[in-house]
Amino acid sequence: MKRSVFFLFFCFVLLSQARASPSAGHWTTGITSNKAAIFAATTNDDGFIFGKYCYFSSKTCSWYVALDMGCEQDTFYPVLASSNKGAASFTLKCVGKIDEKLYSFVFTNWKDLESLIMTGERLGVVTPLQSDQFRVYRFALDGLVATSGEVERDFFAEVSKTGQASKASTTASETL
C-alpha cells in the first residue's frame, strides 16, 4: 500500500513535468519517469488535478483527484459531482498528502463517475465544509475520451506482455 501511495504522489508531481506528453483539449497523457504508471490527467486553473492512473504492478487503473481538502489516509469522504449530463454522489478515499497544498483521493465508485464524465463537457466536484458551506472544484473534460482511451490501449498492450490485467481495470479500478 505504501508503495502505491508513493507512486501516486510521484505521478501527480510528474503531471506538470511530463516530457513530450501527447495531449487533447485540456488533457495530457504520460508515463511516470520510474515507469510504474501511465496517466491521462488534467489540471484546472487553481492547480488541482483530476485523472486516470494505471499502475503496472497492480495491473489496475483508478480515477484520482488532487485537492486542497485536508484528509486522513484511508478515510472516506462524501462528495457530489456533476456535469452537463447529470449529478451523483460519490465517495473519495484519502490516499494521503502530496505536498504542502495537495491531498490525493481515489474515487471508490468509478463506474458511476465514468458514466457521468465520458460524455460531459465539464466536471464539478462539490465537497462539504464546516458550517453548511461547500467548495466546488471544476475540471474541463474536453480531451478526456481521447487521452483515457490512449492510456488504456497502451496500458493493456503492456500488461498483455507481462500477464493478465485485473478484470476490474477494463476501465478503472475500485482498489489501489
Buried (B, 14 or more C-beta within 10 A) or exposed (E): EEEBBEBBBBBBBBBEEBEEBBBBBBBBBBBBEEEBBBBBBBBBEEEBBBBBBBBBEBBBBBBBBBBBBEBEBEEEBEBBBBBEBEEBEBEBBBBBBBEEEBBBBBBBBBEBBBBBBBBBEBBBBBBEEEEEEEEEBBBBBBBBBBBBBBBBEBBBEBBEEEEEBEEBBEBBBBEB
